[in-house]
């Protein structure tokens, strides 16, 4: 994993795990790899992984079961709330970046609509092949 020097590593680890949960790569109730295994696979310090997991446990996204490990919550409301938070965060980043370029809200909507239509067309073409 490539880390952005401008963002704390533990935060980036949380984001990767959040993305995996929302995408369904980590399903509700799934066990996460051990802390040391995560640290090795991400090439980061164990303490950094522990901080990320501790915050996720505090948020209720991850459940720690003593002696068994860490698991994705089975609470669908928490997962749905996480999904909405991520969508809002990503949209805010896009919106702020485009506004810095002096692009109006209506232009953003038009461009996003056109982009989605092009993506749909390319996905349809890929499905046909």
Backbone as CSV, one residue per row, in Angstrom:
resi,resn,N_x,N_y,N_z,CA_x,CA_y,CA_z,C_x,C_y,C_z
1,UNK,0.847,-1.180,0.000,0.000,0.000,0.000,0.887,1.236,0.000
2,UNK,0.526,2.189,-0.843,1.251,3.455,-0.911,0.541,4.456,-0.013
3,UNK,1.304,5.084,0.863,0.713,6.024,1.796,0.962,7.457,1.361
4,UNK,0.006,8.320,1.637,0.098,9.749,1.369,0.755,10.401,2.581
5,UNK,1.861,11.092,2.372,2.595,11.717,3.467,1.791,12.805,4.184
6,UNK,0.749,13.313,3.526,-0.018,14.419,4.109,-1.117,13.945,5.056
7,UNK,-1.375,12.630,5.068,-2.468,12.077,5.871,-1.889,11.043,6.826
8,UNK,-2.275,11.082,8.115,-1.745,10.099,9.066,-1.987,8.668,8.570
9,UNK,-0.992,7.815,8.751,-1.072,6.438,8.248,-2.231,5.676,8.883
10,UNK,-2.434,5.839,10.188,-3.519,5.107,10.843,-4.864,5.460,10.204
11,UNK,-5.032,6.714,9.807,-6.260,7.171,9.181,-6.434,6.525,7.805
12,UNK,-5.333,6.402,7.074,-5.374,5.765,5.763,-5.709,4.278,5.891
13,UNK,-5.211,3.639,6.943,-5.535,2.229,7.194,-7.028,2.089,7.462
14,UNK,-7.567,2.976,8.283,-9.006,2.960,8.564,-9.799,3.097,7.260
15,UNK,-9.386,4.011,6.408,-10.093,4.254,5.157,-10.087,3.016,4.267
16,UNK,-8.950,2.328,4.203,-8.860,1.106,3.393,-9.815,0.042,3.931
17,UNK,-9.843,-0.132,5.236,-10.731,-1.133,5.841,-12.191,-0.722,5.655
18,UNK,-12.495,0.565,5.829,-13.859,1.055,5.592,-14.290,0.738,4.158
19,UNK,-13.414,1.036,3.203,-13.731,0.789,1.796,-14.014,-0.697,1.560
20,UNK,-13.222,-1.568,2.192,-13.425,-3.010,2.032,-14.763,-3.446,2.625
21,UNK,-15.163,-2.835,3.720,-16.456,-3.163,4.336,-17.594,-2.717,3.428
22,UNK,-17.533,-1.489,2.944,-18.601,-0.957,2.097,-18.685,-1.720,0.782
23,UNK,-17.542,-2.116,0.226,-17.515,-2.844,-1.049,-17.902,-4.316,-0.885
24,UNK,-18.026,-4.772,0.359,-18.408,-6.156,0.592,-17.250,-7.133,0.617
25,UNK,-16.018,-6.630,0.508,-14.852,-7.507,0.602,-14.693,-8.024,2.025
26,UNK,-15.135,-7.222,2.981,-15.234,-7.644,4.378,-16.712,-7.560,4.744
27,UNK,-17.318,-8.710,4.937,-18.757,-8.769,5.218,-19.012,-8.657,6.712
28,UNK,-20.240,-8.289,7.097,-20.575,-8.260,8.524,-20.257,-9.608,9.180
29,UNK,-19.558,-9.528,10.303,-19.175,-10.735,11.031,-17.848,-11.333,10.618
30,UNK,-17.261,-10.848,9.525,-15.960,-11.372,9.075,-14.864,-11.023,10.068
31,UNK,-13.936,-11.946,10.218,-12.783,-11.717,11.089,-11.702,-10.976,10.306
32,UNK,-11.130,-9.966,10.941,-10.018,-9.247,10.342,-8.729,-10.029,10.589
33,UNK,-7.741,-9.837,9.733,-6.447,-10.462,10.005,-5.901,-9.971,11.349
34,UNK,-5.016,-10.758,11.940,-4.391,-10.370,13.207,-3.631,-9.060,13.031
35,UNK,-3.484,-8.328,14.123,-2.823,-7.028,14.100,-1.422,-7.145,13.490
36,UNK,-0.657,-8.114,13.928,0.708,-8.282,13.397,0.699,-8.617,11.911
37,UNK,-0.241,-9.436,11.511,-0.352,-9.794,10.099,-0.695,-8.561,9.258
38,UNK,-1.626,-7.740,9.750,-1.956,-6.494,9.058,-0.744,-5.576,8.958
39,UNK,-0.012,-5.459,10.065,1.171,-4.587,10.087,2.192,-5.045,9.056
40,UNK,2.417,-6.345,8.980,3.398,-6.869,8.016,2.913,-6.638,6.588
41,UNK,1.641,-6.953,6.325,1.134,-6.808,4.960,1.098,-5.348,4.507
42,UNK,0.906,-4.422,5.454,0.870,-3.001,5.116,2.232,-2.328,5.273
43,UNK,3.193,-3.077,5.786,4.548,-2.575,6.086,4.505,-1.321,6.967
44,UNK,3.770,-1.447,8.073,3.684,-0.363,9.049,3.931,-0.934,10.439
45,UNK,4.110,-0.044,11.396,4.312,-0.422,12.782,3.025,-1.007,13.372
46,UNK,3.179,-2.004,14.230,2.031,-2.635,14.893,1.203,-1.596,15.645
47,UNK,1.863,-0.638,16.294,1.142,0.395,17.046,0.232,1.228,16.149
48,UNK,0.659,1.438,14.910,-0.149,2.208,13.962,-1.427,1.444,13.626
49,UNK,-1.305,0.140,13.394,-2.475,-0.693,13.110,-3.388,-0.727,14.331
50,UNK,-2.794,-0.878,15.516,-3.596,-0.919,16.734,-4.383,0.371,16.930
51,UNK,-3.769,1.502,16.616,-4.481,2.781,16.759,-5.673,2.838,15.812
52,UNK,-5.463,2.415,14.574,-6.555,2.421,13.599,-7.695,1.519,14.074
53,UNK,-7.350,0.320,14.518,-8.375,-0.624,14.968,-9.073,-0.141,16.235
54,UNK,-8.308,0.456,17.146,-8.893,0.968,18.385,-9.954,2.031,18.072
55,UNK,-9.650,2.920,17.143,-10.624,3.951,16.769,-11.851,3.325,16.117
56,UNK,-11.635,2.303,15.309,-12.754,1.638,14.639,-13.618,0.884,15.650
57,UNK,-12.983,0.351,16.682,-13.728,-0.309,17.763,-14.551,0.729,18.518
58,UNK,-13.933,1.885,18.813,-14.646,2.963,19.499,-15.851,3.445,18.693
59,UNK,-15.729,3.411,17.362,-16.814,3.839,16.477,-17.887,2.762,16.321
60,UNK,-17.576,1.537,16.745,-18.530,0.443,16.627,-18.486,-0.293,15.297
61,UNK,-17.556,0.070,14.427,-17.446,-0.568,13.115,-16.800,-1.947,13.247
62,UNK,-15.871,-2.054,14.174,-15.177,-3.312,14.456,-15.527,-3.728,15.881
63,UNK,-15.725,-5.022,16.068,-16.006,-5.584,17.389,-14.811,-6.438,17.784
64,UNK,-14.287,-6.190,18.977,-13.170,-6.978,19.486,-13.717,-8.065,20.398
65,UNK,-13.338,-9.297,20.120,-13.740,-10.424,20.964,-12.485,-10.993,21.596
66,UNK,-12.390,-10.824,22.876,-11.199,-11.213,23.631,-10.792,-12.657,23.311
67,UNK,-9.538,-12.811,22.921,-8.996,-14.128,22.628,-9.375,-14.672,21.260
68,UNK,-10.262,-13.980,20.556,-10.703,-14.467,19.239,-10.325,-13.540,18.100
69,UNK,-10.150,-12.251,18.390,-9.757,-11.312,17.346,-10.755,-10.197,17.149
70,UNK,-10.606,-9.525,16.025,-11.456,-8.391,15.673,-12.349,-8.782,14.502
71,UNK,-13.608,-8.350,14.580,-14.604,-8.721,13.588,-15.357,-7.486,13.112
72,UNK,-15.822,-7.538,11.860,-16.664,-6.476,11.333,-18.013,-6.559,12.054
73,UNK,-18.541,-5.412,12.438,-19.834,-5.394,13.112,-20.907,-6.034,12.242
74,UNK,-21.878,-6.623,12.897,-23.022,-7.179,12.181,-24.196,-6.205,12.192
75,UNK,-23.984,-5.035,12.796,-25.015,-4.001,12.878,-25.098,-3.271,11.529
76,UNK,-26.141,-3.573,10.762,-26.276,-2.991,9.426,-26.475,-1.482,9.457
77,UNK,-27.040,-0.964,10.537,-27.216,0.489,10.651,-25.866,1.193,10.724
78,UNK,-24.922,0.612,11.457,-23.581,1.202,11.560,-22.898,1.169,10.199
79,UNK,-23.026,0.051,9.485,-22.408,-0.070,8.160,-23.034,0.924,7.193
80,UNK,-24.344,1.080,7.240,-25.021,2.037,6.357,-24.607,3.467,6.693
81,UNK,-24.480,3.773,7.974,-24.027,5.106,8.390,-22.600,5.354,7.894
82,UNK,-21.745,4.336,7.994,-20.376,4.442,7.502,-20.378,4.703,6.000
83,UNK,-21.233,3.991,5.276,-21.334,4.179,3.827,-21.701,5.624,3.502
84,UNK,-22.700,6.166,4.203,-23.123,7.548,3.959,-22.006,8.538,4.279
85,UNK,-21.276,8.292,5.363,-20.161,9.164,5.731,-19.084,9.154,4.649
86,UNK,-18.769,7.970,4.127,-17.749,7.872,3.076,-18.213,8.552,1.791
87,UNK,-19.465,8.333,1.424,-19.999,8.991,0.222,-19.894,10.508,0.384
88,UNK,-20.319,11.020,1.532,-20.257,12.470,1.765,-18.820,12.982,1.753
89,UNK,-17.899,12.224,2.343,-16.487,12.645,2.366,-15.926,12.719,0.951
90,UNK,-16.176,11.682,0.139,-15.646,11.664,-1.224,-16.295,12.745,-2.086
91,UNK,-17.605,12.946,-1.914,-18.272,13.997,-2.678,-17.772,15.382,-2.276
92,UNK,-17.542,15.582,-0.995,-17.017,16.871,-0.523,-15.643,17.154,-1.126
93,UNK,-14.785,16.131,-1.165,-13.458,16.308,-1.761,-13.572,16.710,-3.225
94,UNK,-14.424,16.000,-3.966,-14.618,16.309,-5.380,-15.194,17.711,-5.553
95,UNK,-16.221,18.020,-4.777,-16.884,19.317,-4.862,-15.904,20.453,-4.565
96,UNK,-15.138,20.313,-3.484,-14.177,21.353,-3.107,-13.098,21.529,-4.176
97,UNK,-12.621,20.424,-4.735,-11.587,20.516,-5.772,-12.116,21.214,-7.017
98,UNK,-13.325,20.876,-7.426,-13.891,21.493,-8.619,-14.228,22.963,-8.388
99,UNK,-14.671,23.313,-7.195,-14.941,24.726,-6.891,-13.658,25.546,-6.888
100,UNK,-12.554,24.950,-6.461,-11.273,25.670,-6.522,-10.895,26.004,-7.961
101,UNK,-11.429,25.216,-8.900,-11.187,25.473,-10.322,-12.227,26.426,-10.909
102,UNK,-13.061,26.995,-10.020,-14.101,27.955,-10.423,-15.157,27.320,-11.322
103,UNK,-15.466,26.065,-11.058,-16.519,25.372,-11.795,-17.816,25.503,-10.991
104,UNK,-18.869,25.926,-11.669,-20.143,26.173,-10.985,-20.831,24.859,-10.630
105,UNK,-21.809,24.961,-9.722,-22.564,23.777,-9.315,-23.262,23.129,-10.512
106,UNK,-23.858,23.949,-11.374,-24.570,23.377,-12.528,-23.592,22.691,-13.485
107,UNK,-22.398,23.253,-13.660,-21.385,22.599,-14.500,-20.934,21.279,-13.872
108,UNK,-20.790,21.271,-12.554,-20.397,20.037,-11.855,-21.450,18.959,-12.101
109,UNK,-22.714,19.316,-11.958,-23.806,18.348,-12.160,-23.800,17.838,-13.604
110,UNK,-23.660,18.764,-14.566,-23.652,18.362,-15.976,-22.482,17.424,-16.272
111,UNK,-21.311,17.786,-15.788,-20.122,16.968,-16.050,-20.216,15.610,-15.364
112,UNK,-20.716,15.588,-14.138,-20.860,14.322,-13.411,-21.886,13.420,-14.103
113,UNK,-22.990,14.006,-14.549,-24.002,13.245,-15.274,-23.420,12.649,-16.553
114,UNK,-22.695,13.471,-17.310,-22.074,12.989,-18.552,-21.046,11.895,-18.255
115,UNK,-20.280,12.071,-17.201,-19.272,11.076,-16.819,-19.939,9.740,-16.469
116,UNK,-21.011,9.808,-15.691,-21.719,8.580,-15.289,-22.285,7.880,-16.521
117,UNK,-22.831,8.651,-17.447,-23.365,8.052,-18.674,-22.261,7.381,-19.482
118,UNK,-21.096,8.030,-19.582,-19.968,7.414,-20.308,-19.511,6.141,-19.613
119,UNK,-19.474,6.165,-18.288,-19.073,4.977,-17.534,-20.070,3.847,-17.760
120,UNK,-21.350,4.186,-17.761,-22.378,3.181,-18.012,-22.229,2.578,-19.391
121,UNK,-21.936,3.438,-20.387,-21.731,2.949,-21.747,-20.522,2.026,-21.823
122,UNK,-19.430,2.412,-21.164,-18.226,1.567,-21.232,-18.432,0.268,-20.473
123,UNK,-19.206,0.306,-19.375,-19.508,-0.929,-18.644,-20.392,-1.846,-19.478
124,UNK,-21.346,-1.251,-20.234,-22.200,-2.048,-21.105,-21.380,-2.709,-22.208
125,UNK,-20.436,-1.942,-22.793,-19.580,-2.497,-23.851,-18.701,-3.614,-23.335
126,UNK,-18.188,-3.463,-22.109,-17.340,-4.503,-21.529,-18.138,-5.774,-21.251
127,UNK,-19.396,-5.625,-20.880,-20.238,-6.786,-20.592,-20.551,-7.569,-21.866
128,UNK,-20.615,-6.859,-22.999,-20.934,-7.511,-24.268,-19.764,-8.334,-24.796
129,UNK,-18.535,-7.937,-24.448,-17.352,-8.620,-24.995,-17.043,-9.897,-24.289
